[in-house]
Amino acid sequence: MRNLQKILVAFAVASATVTATAQPLVKGDNIASLGGGVGIDAYEAEAKITWTQKLVYERIIMDNLFNGKFALGVGLTAGNAYGGKFEGMVAGTYDYYYTVTWLKAGRGGNPVFDRQEQHHREGQGTAEADCARDDISLQLNATLHYNLSDRCDLYFTIGAGAVMIKPLYSNYRNTKGMGEYSSDHFYDRLGWGSRYSYNDLDHVKWIGGKTKFAASVSAFIGGRYWFNNRWAAQLEAGLLNFHIKKSYGHGYHFASIGASYKF
């Protein structure tokens, strides 16, 4: 979001210094826009707040449609929704090797390296964690524009493509079935010792925590105010990701503000 703020500041400066007259969208215009705001992820019986961002490239391919006020554009949208945080119980399995270094008495009785062995650990366990998700989508889109005036552009966008859904876990606590241990001992009387450490939590593969890919569609309504022939402010709302597989939930994008640049 910090990068978005910088872009919006630059946009405000540019709009204040450029005084060219705004013009309605015409065939051949290219538009790049970046917006961000607040949304929700809705799945099962829950709805969680997310932060959303959307980067769009669009090219106007037809103008003077219907009563001469409409234009049609096609393009590409990259969207991101991060959040949906909640506290939950997660389960996972671990299966890995750790290294045990054996020591022996050297000159003066000081411990020196003797050999190394690989020891195996496997098992399963549970933990309480903060859970979230990161949805990254890429879609082809078509947009119908209505030139309300030279400065005001209302639009409706539909898109289709794919989304990557990545579950995120953090702040693990109250673990069960998972351990950690560190040892570094040398027994002078016996003339040998060992050095090793392991942490099962570092090797857990969480059940249900795999990155998933799904087909998705989107639909937006929005509006732009063109300060000049290059820069505009935009406001929009809509459906960021309607996942074809219902169990993945759907992402909504509202109260989104941003900036657009026409070239």
C-alpha positions as CSV (number, residue, x, y, z in Angstrom):
1,M,0.0,0.0,0.0
2,R,2.9,2.3,0.6
3,N,3.9,2.1,-3.1
4,L,0.3,2.9,-4.1
5,Q,0.4,6.0,-1.9
6,K,3.6,7.2,-3.6
7,I,2.0,6.7,-7.0
8,L,-1.1,8.7,-5.9
9,V,1.1,11.6,-4.7
10,A,2.9,11.6,-8.0
11,F,-0.4,11.6,-9.8
12,A,-1.7,14.6,-7.8
13,V,1.5,16.6,-8.6
14,A,1.2,15.7,-12.3
15,S,-2.5,16.7,-12.4
16,A,-1.7,20.0,-10.8
17,T,1.0,20.9,-13.3
18,V,-0.4,19.7,-16.6
19,T,-3.3,21.8,-17.9
20,A,-4.1,20.1,-21.2
21,T,-7.9,19.9,-21.9
22,A,-9.5,16.5,-21.2
23,Q,-10.9,14.6,-24.2
24,P,-13.3,11.6,-24.4
25,L,-11.9,8.2,-25.0
26,V,-11.3,7.3,-28.7
27,K,-10.1,4.3,-30.6
28,G,-6.3,3.8,-30.1
29,D,-6.1,5.2,-26.6
30,N,-4.2,3.2,-24.1
31,I,-4.9,3.4,-20.4
32,A,-2.8,2.1,-17.5
33,S,-4.4,2.2,-14.0
34,L,-3.5,1.2,-10.5
35,G,-6.0,1.1,-7.7
36,G,-6.2,-0.2,-4.1
37,G,-8.6,-0.3,-1.3
38,V,-10.5,-2.6,1.0
39,G,-12.4,-5.8,0.2
40,I,-13.6,-9.0,1.7
41,D,-13.1,-12.7,1.1
42,A,-16.4,-14.6,1.6
43,Y,-16.4,-18.3,2.0
44,E,-18.6,-20.8,3.8
45,A,-20.4,-18.7,6.4
46,E,-17.6,-16.2,7.0
47,A,-16.5,-12.9,5.4
48,K,-13.1,-11.5,6.2
49,I,-11.5,-8.1,5.5
50,T,-8.8,-8.0,2.8
51,W,-6.5,-5.4,1.3
52,T,-6.9,-5.3,-2.5
53,Q,-4.8,-4.0,-5.3
54,K,-5.4,-4.0,-9.1
55,L,-3.1,-3.1,-12.0
56,V,-4.8,-2.8,-15.4
57,Y,-3.7,-2.2,-19.0
58,E,-6.4,-1.4,-21.5
59,R,-6.6,-0.4,-25.2
60,I,-9.7,1.2,-26.7
61,I,-10.6,-0.7,-29.9
62,M,-13.9,0.9,-30.8
63,D,-15.5,4.3,-30.2
64,N,-18.7,6.2,-31.2
65,L,-20.8,3.2,-30.3
66,F,-24.6,3.4,-29.8
67,N,-25.4,7.1,-29.5
68,G,-21.7,8.1,-29.9
69,K,-21.1,8.3,-26.2
70,F,-19.8,4.7,-25.7
71,A,-16.4,3.1,-26.3
72,L,-15.1,-0.4,-26.0
73,G,-11.7,-1.5,-24.6
74,V,-9.9,-4.8,-24.0
75,G,-6.9,-5.5,-21.8
76,L,-5.2,-7.4,-19.0
77,T,-5.8,-7.2,-15.3
78,A,-3.5,-8.3,-12.4
79,G,-5.3,-8.4,-9.1
80,N,-4.2,-9.1,-5.6
81,A,-6.2,-9.6,-2.4
82,Y,-4.4,-10.2,0.9
83,G,-5.9,-10.8,4.3
84,G,-8.9,-12.7,5.5
85,K,-7.1,-13.2,8.8
86,F,-8.5,-15.5,11.5
87,E,-7.2,-17.7,14.3
88,G,-7.5,-21.4,13.8
89,M,-6.1,-24.8,14.5
90,V,-3.8,-26.3,11.9
91,A,-2.5,-29.8,11.5
92,G,0.7,-30.9,9.7
93,T,3.2,-33.7,9.2
94,Y,7.0,-33.7,9.3
95,D,9.6,-36.1,7.8
96,Y,13.2,-35.0,7.7
97,Y,16.8,-35.7,8.8
98,Y,19.0,-33.8,11.1
99,T,22.8,-34.0,11.6
100,V,24.4,-35.3,14.8
101,T,28.1,-34.4,15.1
102,W,30.1,-36.8,17.4
103,L,33.2,-35.5,19.3
104,K,36.1,-37.3,20.8
105,A,39.0,-36.3,23.1
106,G,41.9,-34.7,21.4
107,R,45.2,-33.5,22.7
108,G,45.0,-32.2,26.2
109,G,41.5,-33.7,26.4
110,N,39.9,-31.0,24.2
111,P,37.0,-32.2,22.1
112,V,37.6,-32.6,18.4
113,F,35.5,-33.7,15.5
114,D,35.0,-37.5,15.1
115,R,32.2,-38.2,12.7
116,Q,28.7,-37.1,11.6
117,E,25.5,-39.1,11.4
118,Q,22.1,-38.4,9.9
119,H,19.1,-39.1,12.2
120,H,15.5,-39.3,11.0
121,R,12.4,-37.7,12.6
122,E,8.9,-38.1,11.4
123,G,5.4,-37.5,12.9
124,Q,2.4,-35.2,12.9
125,G,1.1,-32.6,15.2
126,T,-1.2,-29.6,15.6
127,A,-0.8,-25.9,16.4
128,E,-2.8,-22.7,16.9
129,A,-1.9,-20.1,14.3
130,D,-2.9,-16.9,12.6
131,C,-4.2,-17.8,9.2
132,A,-4.6,-15.6,6.1
133,R,-4.6,-16.0,2.3
134,D,-3.0,-14.3,-0.6
135,D,-5.0,-14.4,-3.9
136,I,-3.1,-13.3,-7.1
137,S,-5.1,-13.3,-10.3
138,L,-4.4,-12.6,-14.0
139,Q,-7.4,-12.0,-16.2
140,L,-8.3,-10.8,-19.7
141,N,-10.9,-8.1,-19.6
142,A,-13.4,-6.1,-21.7
143,T,-14.6,-2.7,-20.7
144,L,-17.6,-0.7,-21.9
145,H,-17.1,3.0,-21.3
146,Y,-19.7,5.7,-21.2
147,N,-18.3,9.2,-21.9
148,L,-20.6,11.2,-19.6
149,S,-18.6,14.3,-20.5
150,D,-15.1,15.2,-21.7
151,R,-13.9,14.8,-18.1
152,C,-16.2,12.0,-16.7
153,D,-15.9,8.4,-17.8
154,L,-18.2,5.7,-16.4
155,Y,-17.3,2.1,-17.1
156,F,-18.3,-1.5,-16.6
157,T,-15.6,-4.3,-16.8
158,I,-15.9,-8.0,-17.0
159,G,-12.9,-10.4,-17.0
160,A,-11.9,-14.1,-17.0
161,G,-8.7,-15.8,-16.1
162,A,-7.0,-17.7,-13.3
163,V,-6.1,-17.1,-9.7
164,M,-3.4,-18.5,-7.4
165,I,-4.6,-19.0,-3.8
166,K,-1.8,-19.2,-1.3
167,P,-2.6,-19.9,2.4
168,L,-0.4,-18.1,4.9
169,Y,0.3,-19.1,8.5
170,S,2.1,-17.2,11.2
171,N,2.6,-16.9,15.0
172,Y,2.4,-20.7,15.7
173,R,1.6,-21.5,19.4
174,N,0.4,-24.2,21.6
175,T,2.0,-26.9,19.4
176,K,1.2,-30.6,20.1
177,G,3.1,-33.5,18.7
178,M,6.0,-31.4,17.6
179,G,9.2,-30.8,19.5
180,E,12.5,-29.0,19.4
181,Y,15.8,-29.8,21.1
182,S,19.4,-28.6,21.1
183,S,22.3,-30.4,22.7
184,D,26.0,-29.7,22.9
185,H,27.7,-31.9,25.5
186,F,31.1,-33.4,26.0
187,Y,31.8,-35.9,28.8
188,D,35.4,-35.6,30.0
189,R,35.4,-38.8,31.9
190,L,34.1,-40.8,28.9
191,G,36.1,-38.9,26.3
192,W,33.3,-38.3,23.9
193,G,30.3,-36.0,23.2
194,S,27.7,-34.9,20.7
195,R,26.3,-31.7,19.2
196,Y,22.9,-31.5,17.4
197,S,19.6,-29.6,17.2
198,Y,16.3,-30.1,15.6
199,N,12.9,-28.2,15.4
200,D,10.0,-30.1,13.9
201,L,8.1,-26.9,13.3
202,D,10.8,-25.8,10.7
203,H,9.9,-28.9,8.6
204,V,6.1,-29.1,8.8
205,K,4.0,-29.5,5.8
206,W,0.6,-28.1,6.8
207,I,-2.4,-30.2,5.7
208,G,-4.6,-28.1,3.4
209,G,-1.8,-25.5,3.2
210,K,-0.9,-26.1,-0.5
211,T,-1.0,-23.3,-3.1
212,K,-4.1,-23.8,-5.3
213,F,-5.0,-22.6,-8.8
214,A,-8.5,-21.9,-10.0
215,A,-10.5,-20.4,-12.8
216,S,-12.1,-17.1,-11.9
217,V,-14.2,-14.3,-13.3
218,S,-14.6,-10.6,-12.3
219,A,-17.0,-7.7,-12.8
220,F,-16.5,-4.0,-11.9
221,I,-18.2,-0.7,-12.1
222,G,-16.3,2.4,-11.8
223,G,-15.8,6.0,-12.7
224,R,-13.0,8.4,-13.6
225,Y,-12.6,12.1,-13.5
226,W,-10.0,13.3,-16.0
227,F,-8.0,16.3,-14.8
228,N,-6.4,16.6,-18.2
229,N,-5.8,14.5,-21.3
230,R,-3.4,12.2,-19.4
231,W,-4.3,11.8,-15.7
232,A,-7.5,10.8,-14.0
233,A,-8.7,9.8,-10.5
234,Q,-10.8,6.6,-10.3
235,L,-13.2,5.0,-7.9
236,E,-14.6,1.5,-8.4
237,A,-16.2,-1.5,-6.7
238,G,-17.1,-5.0,-7.7
239,L,-16.2,-8.6,-7.7
240,L,-12.4,-9.2,-7.7
241,N,-12.5,-13.0,-8.0
242,F,-15.5,-15.2,-8.4
243,H,-14.0,-18.6,-8.1
244,I,-15.5,-21.3,-10.3
245,K,-14.9,-23.8,-7.4
246,K,-17.3,-22.5,-4.8
247,S,-15.3,-23.9,-1.8
248,Y,-12.5,-21.4,-2.5
249,G,-14.8,-18.5,-1.7
250,H,-15.1,-15.3,-3.6
251,G,-13.2,-12.0,-3.3
252,Y,-15.0,-8.6,-3.4
253,H,-13.3,-5.3,-4.0
254,F,-15.0,-2.1,-2.7
255,A,-14.1,1.5,-1.8
256,S,-11.1,1.3,-4.2
257,I,-9.4,4.5,-5.2
258,G,-6.6,4.9,-7.8
259,A,-5.1,6.8,-10.6
260,S,-5.2,6.3,-14.4
261,Y,-2.8,7.4,-17.1
262,K,-3.8,7.7,-20.8
263,F,-1.2,7.5,-23.6
